[in-house]
Amino acid sequence: MTCKVPMAAAACAALAIAFSVASPVQAGTCQSVRAKGFAGSLAKATLYAQADLKQTAKAMKGKVKSATTNCQKVMGGNYYCKIDAVVCPK
């Protein structure tokens, strides 16, 4: 019984070390994000996607550096727009 507790603690410590080394998070790096908009007109779908991108960048406390917009007409006459962007720290 006394051997199980130290072994469990060692296993947890090994997992913690493995996860921290696997993908280090570096401050100051840029991240790619995707924003989406869906509406009956192309202008509104684009506007909704831009608003989604703005909110995402604000939540990340960053600034949009580059963005590409892709809009498609889907069934029912509606439009679907997505914006792929890069958000970097301010």
C-alpha positions as CSV (number, residue, x, y, z in Angstrom):
1,M,0.0,0.0,0.0
2,T,2.8,2.4,0.8
3,C,4.5,1.7,-2.5
4,K,1.4,2.6,-4.6
5,V,1.2,6.3,-3.5
6,P,4.8,7.2,-4.5
7,M,4.4,5.3,-7.8
8,A,1.2,7.2,-8.6
9,A,2.8,10.5,-7.7
10,A,5.8,9.7,-9.9
11,A,3.5,8.8,-12.8
12,C,1.6,12.1,-12.4
13,A,4.9,14.0,-12.3
14,A,6.1,12.2,-15.5
15,L,2.8,13.1,-17.3
16,A,3.0,16.7,-16.2
17,I,6.6,17.0,-17.5
18,A,5.7,15.3,-20.8
19,F,2.7,17.6,-21.4
20,S,4.8,20.7,-20.6
21,V,7.6,19.8,-22.9
22,A,5.3,18.5,-25.8
23,S,4.1,21.9,-27.0
24,P,5.5,24.9,-25.2
25,V,3.4,28.1,-25.4
26,Q,5.5,31.0,-26.3
27,A,4.4,34.5,-25.5
28,G,4.3,36.9,-28.4
29,T,3.5,34.4,-31.1
30,C,0.8,34.9,-33.7
31,Q,-2.1,32.5,-34.1
32,S,-4.3,31.7,-37.1
33,V,-8.0,32.1,-36.5
34,R,-11.2,31.6,-38.5
35,A,-14.3,33.7,-38.3
36,K,-17.7,32.8,-39.9
37,G,-20.8,34.7,-41.1
38,F,-24.1,33.4,-42.5
39,A,-26.9,35.7,-43.8
40,G,-29.3,36.2,-46.6
41,S,-27.2,38.8,-48.4
42,L,-23.5,38.9,-49.2
43,A,-23.0,42.2,-47.4
44,K,-24.5,41.0,-44.2
45,A,-22.6,37.7,-44.2
46,T,-19.4,39.6,-44.7
47,L,-20.3,42.0,-41.9
48,Y,-21.1,39.1,-39.5
49,A,-17.8,37.4,-40.3
50,Q,-15.9,40.7,-39.7
51,A,-17.7,41.2,-36.4
52,D,-16.8,37.6,-35.4
53,L,-13.2,38.2,-36.3
54,K,-13.1,41.5,-34.3
55,Q,-14.6,39.7,-31.2
56,T,-12.1,36.9,-31.5
57,A,-9.1,39.2,-31.8
58,K,-10.5,41.2,-28.8
59,A,-10.8,38.1,-26.7
60,M,-7.3,37.1,-27.5
61,K,-6.1,40.7,-26.7
62,G,-4.5,40.8,-30.1
63,K,-4.5,42.6,-33.4
64,V,-5.4,41.2,-36.9
65,K,-2.3,41.3,-39.1
66,S,-3.6,39.7,-42.3
67,A,-6.9,38.2,-43.4
68,T,-8.5,36.6,-46.4
69,T,-12.2,36.4,-47.0
70,N,-14.0,33.6,-48.9
71,C,-17.8,33.8,-49.5
72,Q,-20.0,31.3,-51.1
73,K,-23.7,31.1,-52.0
74,V,-25.3,28.1,-50.3
75,M,-28.7,26.4,-50.7
76,G,-31.7,28.6,-50.0
77,G,-30.1,31.7,-51.5
78,N,-28.1,32.5,-48.3
79,Y,-24.4,33.4,-48.2
80,Y,-21.7,31.8,-46.1
81,C,-18.5,33.8,-45.5
82,K,-15.4,32.7,-43.7
83,I,-12.3,34.8,-42.9
84,D,-9.0,33.2,-42.2
85,A,-6.8,35.6,-40.3
86,V,-3.6,35.9,-38.3
87,V,-3.9,37.5,-34.9
88,C,-0.8,38.7,-33.1
89,P,-0.3,40.2,-29.7
90,K,-0.6,44.0,-29.5
